Amino acid sequence: MPLQGVCWFLCCRQGFSLLGRDYGEKEEEESFELRNKEDLTSNGRSPAEVTVSQPTRTANGTNGHTVSEVSDEMKSLIIEKNKMGLEEEPELLVKGWLLREVRGNWIKQRRYWFVLSQDSLDYYSGPEKGARRLGTLVLTNLCSVIWPDKQTYKETGYWSITVYGRKHCYRLYTKHFNEAVHWACAIQKIIDTKAPVETPTQLLIRDIEENKFNPEVVEHIYQHNPILKYTQGPLYAPLLPFPYGSLEHTYHSGKGYGSVREEAVKLFNCLQQLESAREPVPIIQGVLQTCLDLRPLRDEVYCQLVKQTSYTPAPYTAAHLRYWQLLTCMSCTFLPGPTVLKYLRFHLKRIQSQSPESEMDNYASFISEALEKTKCRECVPSWEEIQMLMSRQEMLCTVHYPGPGSCQLYISSHTTANEVVRRMQEKLGLQESKNTFALYEQNALWEQPVAGSALIADILTSFSNKESESKSQWKLCFKLYCLLDADSISVDSIEYLFLCEQCHEMVVRGQLPACEEDLQALASLRLQCLMGDFSTHAPCPPLDELFPSHMLEARVLMSLSAPQALPPCQVAAQGCPTTQRFPTGLLAGTLWSHTATAAHKQKVEQDMRLRSRLKEEAAAVMGSILERWKGLAGYSRRDSMAAYLTIARQWSGFGCTLYEVDFYISSTGSFSQKLWLGVAATSVSLYRQGEAEALESFSYGQICSYGVSDSNTFKITAGDRDLLFETTKLTEIMQLMNAYFSAIRRQRGKGEDVDITIAESTEVGFHHLGSTPTPTLLELPSHPV
């Protein structure tokens, strides 16, 4: 007996062809769902004969008193189930009374007799034989179950479970927790035993892969399956299978995502909007952001784009090329899964062979090359990068280096920090340097080394995001990273300038322990280096660019915190007995207000006094620096830099990188707070902040292992001692130590003498220096704890 409004299809493994229908377009056959061969043969058909039903566009759910949802739900699957009464139902697993949430004019709960079988969850008007079946939810491996939770129980007094099907969602309630868990377990067990559901698109992709060397068969598949070709109509279901009611999207609930299936259909609508959009970049960014947040949708979008770039009516128009531009951006941002990647590569080759020397050919070639290099991005490409990708161009990136200099380099979406470092070394003639270099993210107050494998495009995008949140300017800076041999640096080289500039950065940050006389001498040499001989007309840099400002603040605060003589009235007040004070009551509010006002006024006066003292102290220090500057008349820039480094080298820790340590404890029982951990070319040392002498120092030959022991603790094992450091710089310390050990091993490989012995260790969980492979520059070890 024919079903009204529904047309049946006959499909085989070589194609799904449309025989007829009463309404709509051919495109709706994309919403079919197929099962595996075992399910098909169980119905008495051969594997090549599959009956696929056409889904109808009815509203989800019913009021619980009709059977339309039964046929609707069952028609969408391969296995057909005849209408039967309760007494005919085979293999009943669980049955019982449950309340179901029914949505009508208002939400209410009704009591039904539920029966779970191997294929479906049905509900009836009652438990008696011959009872009318009111609804069916067919169970496939795409169904999902939400288990009972306390929050719902607190709000309603019932334990609830939710079962998601293709078209329907059953929200079921019971007063008993054990009963709810029993139903959830039983339904989930049935779902887990179901064979994977496959869509027609998946089957056709498999057919194309199997017949890719037979052009006639492939052409036949495309011609007889509109599902594979361009359409102007909407998509009613994803091309790939996704779980019904999937909860994965809830991790991004703040962004307003629905289920993965819903988002897949919305994305196809976004793709179609590209054809008529005046500005495509926002739509492209939105699609990429969704794919970044919802990983399963990446393959779906690739399949949709392959579909929309196949058999296009007007392939050379600007509107159609928008699909190719989005496909280009996708290929530079995400890699599809293995199956979809093979399908995409085949599609690109097919387009190139069908349309040689065309714009589509150029895009296909660019995408093919991009797929060889792409790794998953951490950020969605910026507006500028998308515009460059749409025209298949490279971006211009500015890289700064110590001093006022900078270089501009062309980069692609795949350019890594290590590549930029190598190109900068070549550009500045630093290939033969024994020291190593790195890129840094930097603003006026903060800097951090960039991991060698990090994509520069991601770094630049993060800069845009950070600058939109705050007013600070971010930049990439190329700097010395591992100072392995300071003595071999030529005075006339740009590397010497790097050394001097980075040494001055440490001085200004207060990370070069020195007396005030030396610090003023360094400031005067800095002025001579920058400005030449003293002149009253020369613009002088602010003091905080020459001298560590924290020293002034500490000195002023110490002087202000010293006890001062109290005025006579306050002394007299202190000697008054408490009985002479005003009693609480009527005047309490007035007195409190007066006291608060006086305290605020006192604080304002203290702030003004502090600023005044700071200005006085700064003026005195600046006057002393200028006097020293006058005495340097005749010093060349080179002489000033050499004298500057001579003073700096007096510190035994010169060349090390200092990291703040909040807390330190040793297995011997010693501990301390607020230290510096200095990582140098040959050793790791501990300093009290501001002091020049090291508390402890451990050569790399003494260190057996090092690693991250928890979220904010770094551990070093030196001999029989364990040293624990609580710090926020875990990644940076690890990266720098890895880089030094890499450099040591490289020098050993070249036969150079390195006065370091690396001890063997078998301790589990840390970076072991005797047995692990050489770590890459600026990468974390492979076995952090």
Secondary structure as UniProt FT lines:
FT   TURN            4..5
FT   STRAND          9..12
FT   TURN            13..14
FT   STRAND          15..17
FT   HELIX           26..31
FT   HELIX           37..41
FT   TURN            42..44
FT   TURN            47..48
FT   STRAND          50..52
FT   HELIX           68..75
FT   HELIX           86..88
FT   STRAND          94..103
FT   STRAND          107..116
FT   STRAND          120..124
FT   TURN            129..130
FT   STRAND          133..138
FT   TURN            141..142
FT   STRAND          144..146
FT   HELIX           150..156
FT   STRAND          159..164
FT   STRAND          169..174
FT   HELIX           177..193
FT   HELIX           200..210
FT   TURN            211..213
FT   HELIX           215..223
FT   HELIX           226..228
FT   TURN            244..245
FT   HELIX           248..255
FT   HELIX           260..273
FT   TURN            274..276
FT   HELIX           281..293
FT   TURN            295..296
FT   HELIX           297..308
FT   TURN            315..316
FT   HELIX           318..331
FT   TURN            332..333
FT   HELIX           338..354
FT   TURN            356..357
FT   HELIX           359..373
FT   HELIX           383..390
FT   TURN            391..392
FT   STRAND          395..400
FT   STRAND          406..411
FT   TURN            413..414
FT   HELIX           417..428
FT   TURN            431..432
FT   STRAND          436..442
FT   STRAND          447..449
FT   TURN            452..453
FT   HELIX           456..469
FT   STRAND          475..482
FT   TURN            487..488
FT   TURN            491..492
FT   HELIX           494..508
FT   TURN            509..510
FT   HELIX           516..531
FT   TURN            536..537
FT   HELIX           543..545
FT   HELIX           549..561
FT   HELIX           568..575
FT   HELIX           578..580
FT   TURN            586..587
FT   HELIX           588..630
FT   TURN            631..634
FT   HELIX           637..648
FT   TURN            649..650
FT   TURN            652..655
FT   STRAND          657..666
FT   TURN            667..668
FT   STRAND          671..679
FT   STRAND          683..688
FT   TURN            689..690
FT   STRAND          694..699
FT   TURN            700..702
FT   STRAND          703..710
FT   TURN            711..712
FT   STRAND          713..718
FT   TURN            719..720
FT   STRAND          721..726
FT   HELIX           730..749
FT   TURN            750..751
FT   TURN            764..765
FT   STRAND          767..768
FT   TURN            769..771
FT   TURN            777..778
//
